[in-house]
């Protein structure tokens, strides 16, 4: 288990939490209590996929600006809980999720992908052209 918590002088308003390779955990509902968190990563490792039952725990995290779900598998595959995150600026995830789920994220006004200033339409179009 790897956990890194970054706190700034402002305290919990700038809380970021990175969880990696929590092989025995798939229910992350406890994280719904971190309502002031701005950055969250629930990631697998190079060799291990992180199983996540549902993203429902994200709904109350309305201050979230950064979210990563790298090498993860969702039991409930819907990105709908992410649509509540109007402050989300960056979302990084493995491409093992449905393109239709990524397309839903176009309604988020501040969202840009990765470290580039591209729209989801650009990324999806590039991915579809590689097939």
C-alpha positions in Angstrom: 0.0 0.0 0.0 1.3 3.4 -0.9 -0.2 6.6 0.4 1.1 10.1 -0.1 -0.8 13.1 1.3 0.2 16.7 0.4 -0.8 19.5 2.7 -0.2 23.2 2.0 -0.1 26.1 4.4 -3.8 26.5 3.9 -4.4 23.1 5.4 -7.0 20.6 4.2 -8.4 22.9 1.5 -5.5 21.8 -0.7 -5.5 18.1 0.3 -4.3 15.6 -2.3 -4.3 11.9 -1.8 -2.7 9.3 -4.0 -3.6 5.7 -3.4 -1.8 3.0 -5.4 -2.0 -0.8 -5.5 -4.6 -1.4 -2.8 -5.2 -4.9 -4.0 -7.5 -6.0 -1.3 -9.8 -2.9 -1.4 -12.4 -2.2 -4.1 -14.9 -0.2 -2.0 -13.7 3.4 -1.7 -16.9 4.8 -0.2 -15.0 6.0 2.9 -13.3 8.6 0.7 -16.7 10.4 0.2 -16.0 12.0 3.6 -13.1 14.0 2.2 -15.3 16.8 0.9 -12.4 19.4 0.9 -10.0 17.3 -1.2 -8.8 18.8 -4.4 -6.7 16.0 -5.8 -7.3 12.2 -5.7 -5.7 9.2 -7.4 -7.0 5.7 -7.1 -4.5 3.8 -9.2 -3.2 0.3 -9.9 0.4 -0.4 -10.5 2.3 -1.5 -13.5 1.5 -5.1 -12.8 -1.7 -4.9 -10.9 -5.1 -3.5 -11.9 -6.9 -1.5 -9.1 -10.5 -2.8 -8.8 -13.1 -0.2 -8.0 -16.7 -1.2 -7.3 -18.2 2.2 -8.2 -17.3 5.8 -8.6 -20.3 6.9 -6.4 -17.9 8.0 -3.7 -16.9 10.9 -5.9 -20.3 12.7 -5.9 -19.8 14.7 -2.7 -16.2 15.6 -3.7 -17.3 18.8 -5.4 -14.0 20.6 -4.8 -12.1 18.0 -6.7 -9.8 19.5 -9.4 -7.5 16.5 -10.2 -8.6 12.9 -10.5 -6.6 9.9 -11.7 -7.8 6.3 -12.3 -4.7 4.8 -13.9 -4.8 1.0 -14.5 -8.2 0.7 -12.9 -11.2 -1.5 -13.5 -14.7 -0.4 -12.6 -17.3 -3.0 -11.6 -20.0 -0.3 -12.2 -18.5 1.2 -15.4 -20.4 4.5 -15.4 -18.6 7.8 -15.2 -21.8 9.5 -14.2 -20.6 10.4 -10.7 -17.8 12.4 -12.2 -20.3 14.7 -13.9 -21.0 16.2 -10.5 -17.4 17.5 -10.3 -17.8 20.9 -11.9 -14.4 22.1 -10.6 -12.5 19.2 -12.2 -9.6 20.5 -14.3 -7.7 17.3 -15.0 -8.8 13.7 -15.3 -6.3 11.0 -16.2 -7.5 7.4 -16.7 -6.5 4.3 -18.6 -8.2 3.7 -21.9 -9.8 0.5 -20.7 -13.0 2.4 -20.1 -15.7 2.9 -22.7 -15.3 5.8 -25.2 -18.9 6.7 -24.5 -18.1 7.2 -20.8 -15.3 9.6 -21.8 -17.6 11.5 -24.1 -20.0 12.2 -21.2 -17.3 14.3 -19.6 -17.6 16.9 -22.3 -20.2 18.7 -20.1 -17.6 19.5 -17.5 -16.7 23.2 -18.1 -13.2 23.3 -16.8 -11.9 19.9 -17.8 -8.8 19.5 -19.9 -7.0 16.2 -20.3 -3.6 15.2 -18.9 -1.1 18.0 -19.1 -2.2 19.3 -22.5 -4.8 21.8 -23.4 -6.9 19.5 -25.6 -10.6 18.7 -25.6 -11.9 15.2 -25.1 -13.1 15.3 -28.7 -9.5 15.7 -29.9 -8.3 12.8 -27.8 -11.2 10.5 -28.8 -10.8 11.4 -32.5 -7.0 10.6 -32.3 -7.7 7.3 -30.6 -10.3 6.3 -33.2 -8.0 7.2 -36.0 -5.3 4.8 -34.7 -7.7 1.8 -35.1 
